[in-house]
Amino acid sequence: MQFTTPILQKCSKPVRIVDKVHGGYMYVPCGHCNNCRANYRNKWMQRLDIECSNSASVLFFTLTYDNSHAPVLEFGDDMILHSNRSSDDDIDCTLMSTDDYIRLLHSSPSISTSKFSFNPNKFTYVCKSDLQKFFKRLRRRLDYDRNLLLSDVPPASREFRYFVCSEYGPQTFRAHYHGLLFFSNKQVASAVEQFYLHDSWKLCDISNAPVSQVVSSAPLYVAKYVSCDSSCPDILKLPQTSTFYLSSRRPAIGSTCVDFCALSNQIHDSNVVYDKVNVVKNFGKIGRASCRERV
């Protein structure tokens, strides 16, 4: 896979903050303008490209919901948005002003076009716990391998890494997810593609959860969703309803492009000491710097 270098653009609305190290003021990117959002997407595209090039096999997948399993928030008479998933996802609107509550109510997307019974006070939302449970089930199915598809693959080779973004449909604002699965073993990837992915996500029909071998455009397609909620109604931009992404962190996606030995030497030469030591495969030991200065 061809390595692409992101084109970074200057922030159009930099924010001035106090420089607590050198004194005075400094300017940092705002993180919200179009240039900052483009830079963020480009960096993720580069990291996904690197992860793809260092994986034996990569799968691109889409996860959707059918009407009976979709996570739904509904306005109640008590000014609380009630979730059909968990009370932890409920949104208390009682602290809002009446004008803010009415604005949210009017910005609620109609899901009558999504084949739900018409209810202007009900809408779907992206649910992080659904994805977390999906990955947990997928790992369990690979460990137990009840279909005996991986009998000659050792448990250590059945691991996978992932990156997944949530999205609302541009027309109906229906919640769904796009993601990539990275494998070090092609046989494991084949087993997931043929059976275990659909067996781990039973919230929609198999035809609505496509999975396939990755193509060159997949990293770009997935990365663009890390900051694509600008066109969503206000009700879908709340902390509980806004889009998100989940990714492997141990080590981070695209970390193979970092020379950890050189990084460790740079940290070692600086005025810090080490409290903990992490071991990263093929890169030796790297230290986690503490806040204590070396005497």
Long-range contacts (C-beta under 8 A, 24 or more apart in sequence): 1-49, 1-52, 1-53, 1-216, 2-49, 2-216, 3-46, 3-49, 3-50, 3-53, 4-45, 4-46, 4-49, 5-46, 6-39, 6-42, 6-43, 6-45, 6-46, 7-42, 8-39, 8-42, 9-35, 9-38, 9-39, 10-35, 11-35, 11-36, 37-227, 37-230, 40-226, 40-227, 41-223, 41-224, 41-226, 41-227, 42-223, 44-163, 44-223, 44-226, 45-219, 45-220, 45-223, 45-224, 46-254, 47-252, 47-253, 47-254, 47-257, 48-163, 48-180, 48-219, 48-222, 48-223, 48-253, 48-254, 49-219, 49-254, 50-254, 50-256, 50-257, 51-161, 51-163, 51-180, 51-182, 51-253, 51-254, 51-256, 52-180, 52-182, 52-214, 52-218, 52-219, 54-256, 55-161, 55-182, 55-183, 55-184, 56-183, 56-184, 56-185, 56-186, 56-189, 57-183, 57-185, 57-186, 57-188, 57-189, 57-190, 57-213, 58-180, 58-181, 58-182, 58-183, 58-189, 58-213, 58-214, 58-218, 59-180, 59-181, 59-183, 59-189, 59-192, 59-193, 59-197, 59-211, 59-212, 59-213, 59-214, 60-178, 60-179, 60-180, 60-211, 60-212, 60-213, 60-214, 60-215, 60-218, 60-221, 60-222, 61-178, 61-179, 61-180, 61-181, 61-197, 61-209, 61-210, 61-211, 61-212, 62-176, 62-177, 62-178, 62-179, 62-209, 62-210, 62-211, 63-131, 63-134, 63-164, 63-176, 63-177, 63-179, 63-201, 63-203, 63-204, 63-209, 64-174, 64-176, 64-177, 64-203, 64-204, 64-208, 64-209, 65-124, 65-174, 65-175, 65-176, 65-203, 65-204, 66-203, 66-204, 66-205, 66-208, 67-114, 67-115, 67-116, 69-202, 69-203, 69-204, 70-124, 70-174, 70-175, 70-203, 71-124, 71-125, 71-126, 71-127, 71-130, 71-175, 72-122, 72-123, 72-124, 72-125, 73-122, 73-123, 73-124, 73-125, 73-241, 74-119, 74-121, 74-122, 75-105, 75-108, 75-121, 75-122, 83-125, 85-127, 85-129, 85-130, 86-129, 89-125, 89-127, 89-240, 91-238, 91-240, 91-241, 103-234, 104-234, 104-235, 107-233, 107-234, 107-235, 108-233, 108-235, 109-168, 109-172, 109-173, 109-233, 109-235, 109-236, 111-172, 111-173, 111-174, 113-171, 113-172, 114-172, 114-174, 123-173, 123-235, 123-236, 124-173, 124-174, 124-175, 125-175, 125-236, 125-240, 125-241, 126-166, 126-167, 126-168, 126-175, 126-177, 126-241, 126-242, 126-243, 126-244, 127-175, 128-166, 128-244, 128-246, 130-203, 131-164, 131-166, 131-177, 131-246, 132-246, 134-200, 134-201, 135-162, 135-246, 137-200, 137-201, 138-192, 138-196, 138-197, 138-200, 141-196, 141-199, 141-200, 142-188, 142-191, 142-192, 142-196, 145-191, 147-191, 147-195, 147-196, 149-187, 149-190, 149-191, 149-194, 149-195, 149-196, 150-187, 150-188, 150-191, 152-187, 153-185, 153-187, 153-188, 157-184, 157-185, 157-188, 158-185, 158-188, 159-184, 160-188, 160-189, 160-192, 161-248, 161-253, 162-246, 162-247, 162-248, 163-222, 163-245, 163-246, 163-247, 163-248, 163-253, 164-222, 164-245, 164-246, 164-247, 165-222, 165-223, 165-225, 165-226, 165-243, 165-244, 165-245, 166-225, 166-243, 166-244, 166-245, 167-225, 167-228, 167-243, 168-229, 168-232, 168-236, 168-243, 170-231, 173-232, 173-233, 173-236, 178-221, 178-222, 178-225, 179-222, 180-214, 180-218, 180-219, 180-222, 182-248, 189-213, 251-280, 259-283, 260-284, 260-286
